[in-house]
Amino acid sequence: MIFYRIFFYSLCALFCFYFAIHPIKACKLWAVSSKTNTLSSISSGGLEEIDTQLTSFFHQSETMMDGWSLLGYSGLASDSLTLLKRSNIPARQDSALYWSTVELLLNDSATGIALGHLRLASSGTNAIPNPHPWIFYINGKTFSLMHNGTVDKNILYNLLTNNGNDLSWLDSNPPQTFDGGEWSGGGWGNVIDSELILLLVMQHYNLNGGDLISGLQSSLSRLINAGVSSSQLNMIVSDGEALYAFGGSERLFFAEFVDHFSIMTTPNQFNNHYWNGIQNQELLKFSNGEYLRYPNFVSIENEEEIIFYPEYFSMGAAFPNPFNGSVSFSIKSPKSGSVQISIFSINGRLVNQFKTSVIENSNKVINWHPDNSVSTGTYFISVNSDKFKQSQKISFIK
């Protein structure tokens, strides 16, 4: 008896060790949001960085057997998709279409937000082009969602229908069965859990008067309270105006560059750029050249209600701008500590970098005096304070 118990615990330890060094395979996500409205207006250095990410994404597709997809939003109209390509085979086997799509995305004069998904099917059918990102049209907007994880479809059905008592939302917005029959009948086996997640988010968006933050908070809280782990709810959502990321601890990573934000499940860590992992049950919003963090985003039943607010870091507009001798701007941080100021050229070259200290919730004015080696042109000021980052464009005239 003792021998079998020792054998059992040894086997468990072996499995834990194996999965620690060989993570369970899951779908891969990538997204980018331009700070300059369109990807085509990003600096050459920024486009090279995005190309590096998509090259890494391409190589990751070798084990993602159920296809790839890339989507682009118009940077000027949230109801417009400028590009949507889907494939049912890995990108490594579909390289011509993959790279031609990448080229279209990066050179399109309207694309401001782009999403990519590599699929490893865990529910529904797999003999179809990758259906992620899922699309939903409402209130003159085009919403999209892509998801990494697996959620029990019965849980989703019960949440969407009030335990089967109200089918009106699913009847009005029937999930796809890919020619497998009615969703309420034999086609249910072909329904994919990720689409049901989007339908739940949109149901709560509608119930909350068209407020996406409230819709996400309400729907994700219900999923967590129904027993779904946040590690199975790693997702990127967009309404064409902003990107939203949610999930388990360090299941998604994000990075800020001079003129764009990027999100990946598996970033390339060899490009000398730091990628931040999102915290457990945290929501991040990327828009208008900045990002907001909503820690502990979901509400847990039977506990005191959580009132969620972003932790703001503010950076005042630079003045004068354009400038000749020196430029000034104010910063205000919710925490005391050290702040790093970086000045980049439009090509991404680091021109100057220095640190200063700030006091909690107090404004501090920062001055920059370019030296004689700095030439006339456009530059970016980037402020980094722990998990808060913000940047803005300035013009220097000698």
Buried (B, 14 or more C-beta within 10 A) or exposed (E): EEEEEEEEEEEEEEEEEEEEEEEEEBBBBBBBBBBBBBBBBBBEBBBEBBBBBBEBBBEBBEEBBBBBBBBBBBBBBBEBBBBBBBBBBBBBEBEEBBBEBBEBBBEBEBBBBBBBBBBBBBBBBBEBBBBBBBBBEEEEBBBBBBBBBBBBBEBBBBBBBEEEEEEEBBEEBBBBBBEBEEBBEEBBBBBBBBBBBBBBBBBBBBBBEEEBBBBBBBBBBBBBBBEBBBBBBBBBBBBBBBBBBBBBEEBBBBBBBBBBBBBBBBBBEEEEBEBBBBBBBBBBBBBEBBBBBBBEBBBEEEEEEEEBEBEEBBBBEBEEBEBEEEBBBBBBBBBEEEBBBBBBBBEBEEBBEEEEEBEEEEEBEBEBEBEEEBEEBEBBBBBBBEBBBBBBBBBBEE
